[in-house]
Amino acid sequence: MNLAKDGYANKAMVFFCGSLFLFSMHYFQPNAGGSGLSVANNNMVWISIALICATGFSKIIQNEQIHWSPILTGLATVIGLLLLPYCWSSQPWVGEASARACGLIAWLLLAIAITQIRCKSALDNTLWLVVIGSMIQALICLAQFLQPDWFIGIRNHRPVGSFYQPNVVSSLLSTALALAIWLHHNAKPAIRLVLLACMALIACVSILIMSRTGVLAAIAITVAMLCLLKNRNNAIKIVFALILGAVLAPLLQSTLDTEGRQGLSNPGYRTTLYGQSLQLITEKPVLGHGIGSFSKVYTERLAQLYQQDSSVPMLTTSTTHPHNELLFWWVEGGAIPVLAIILFALFFSIAVWRRGNLFNKAMWISTIPIILHTQTEYPLYHSATHLALLTLLIIAAVPTTSITAKRFKNKLEILPKFFIGLGVVATCFLMLTNLHTTSLIHDYVKSAKHEYLQQVVNPFLQTKLINMQLGTALLRSQDPEALKMVDIMMEEEATVRPSVGAYLLWYHANLAMKDNIKAATILAQAAYLFPKSKQFMPKPAEDLTADSPPASATP
């Protein structure tokens, strides 16, 4: 493949985007729970992202020309300001957020790579791939609702797609709905019928998922798109298709025993989560509490509040995110990252609505479901697909008139190509070995055979999960040296990522070493931080099973 020719580069870009939306995001293998890289499909998605970046940067090197826009300058500035709090944050908590820093840099590289697609047909084909991939997810969700026994982790007939989280798949479907409405606007009659069927399916599945955020986003983007396109005949057909899908959903529900689904409407813990996050912000509004420290400071804050008012809702798991991206960055990084995000959003929106054409404005509207979702949960951490899709939509929304080609001389010859290839190889190695790690941990959890843990090649991308399972295995051995290792590991875990599982292993390790004084201190500290956890009641249970998934507050 000669990437010096734009046609080949654009085809390669579309092909790798296709690999992401048609294969990678649907990939499944059993795991021991969690989010991020603990979810199998995210590993495959990052491989696709690496290939997309390699294609874009290869085109830049070959042509000695880079397409740039003020939006990219703004995005680079925002990412720089998001990384700034790392300079004053303390160890070991800042090390906990190193993966986030890598994700931010990868986000910028992906945006630059996608900007190099200057072919409208290639961009349109990519949008079709998003819609087709989303329809695959919709069909998976429908199957999960109708036959939950075929799948793992389906409760109350509530679909989760391949993302293990209902709201994540719901925001994906809402985004696909926006793109389907746009594609319907310019499609041929036969294709329009197919797109109307897709819209009906999205409406039906969105209601079955029971995601408030997803349904709200779907309504918002439908109204916005129809107002933007101003085609009365098309609008009537689209509304009819959506109503048909919405009516079909309760009919499907009535055919199944779905008791308990009504309880999912309770917003529950978020009120406390948001309120206490705001309290943490008032304590350190300018510089924040430090990158990577949210879990620690929030757990301590909530425990302190519980001592004053025992009616405060408490979880028996750790909380790693306030379910609002602006609150998250403000608590950890202070005011600078939040101001940077808000100003970039305003700058981006003004640029699109002042200078953009109909297509640019439609793509701006299509970002609403994921943006809205970032204010109620953390989809960009849970799903690499959402990060890639949001990047694609942002770049697609950039007015063509603001993109300029900047020429340069490549005096390094083959060296840049070497680093591009090295990046792809390194990403593939890390992600594939992490999938191997996921498989081994799953086998260990099922069998409790420590031989599986000894085969782990890459323990770096699932540190907490590895530490918890390794700690459990070492504790079961009752070897004195192994117990000392558990003591050290769990002390660090309890400091950086306080959780019931970490304190439980730490306590039992010291109990096994006959250090009753330290064990009592650990038990008292754990009971203070997690007062509603049965393990830390006056007579703690002897269950040594740790909470392996990186838990967070549930919706």
WOJO-V66247 format. One record per helix or strand of 3 or more residues. SS is the DSSP state (A for helix, B for strand). FROM is the first residue (numbers start at 1). LEN is the number of residues. Records with the same first field share a line. If there is no record, write none. Layout:
# WOJO-V66247
SS = FROM-LEN / FROM-LEN
This chain:
# WOJO-V66247
A = 6-17 / 24-3 / 36-3 / 40-24 / 70-18 / 93-4 / 98-18 / 120-27 / 148-3 / 166-21 / 189-21 / 212-18 / 232-23 / 261-5 / 270-14 / 294-15 / 325-9 / 335-21 / 358-9 / 368-7 / 379-4 / 384-14 / 400-3 / 415-33 / 451-4 / 463-15 / 480-17 / 500-13 / 516-14 / 534-3
B = 65-5 / 403-5
